[in-house]
């Protein structure tokens, strides 16, 4: 764009439009390091998921995941309880646009691959968060998110704990 068109008024309009687009984008986040990586490795993924881990650090059960299954192609398949599966679906319907496929983060939203206290997670999802890089809107008025916060947390914790592999899980039935 020619420099003569980039005066203060146009910059202000462009900045306002960019913030409006960002505010309308589906987001769910909590604070994370700038690289958006899991402490385990630079790619943000745990190397090997634990099998059948299903409790939080305080002993409360949030998810039930079993990644010991193998499909006909020899690939590992994760089976999850209904709540964790619904959390995966909710995340991929709403949150992944900013937090990246499989919750690994992006250039403007942090990775969620870390242990987050449930109270903090629920507060940020429902009420929003203003961070150093951007602003996450609160989802407390959106029934597609607020009604599934527990399920979102189960999915986030299973990914953060390295129990749930990236990709679409299958439901235990």
PyMOL commands that set and color helices and strands:
alter all, ss='L'
color gray80, all
select helices_A, chain A and resi 3-5+8-24+82-99+101-103+118-127+143-146+149-160
alter helices_A, ss='H'
color red, helices_A
select strands_A, chain A and resi 65-70+76-80+129-130+135-136+170-171
alter strands_A, ss='S'
color yellow, strands_A
deselect
rebuild
show_as cartoon
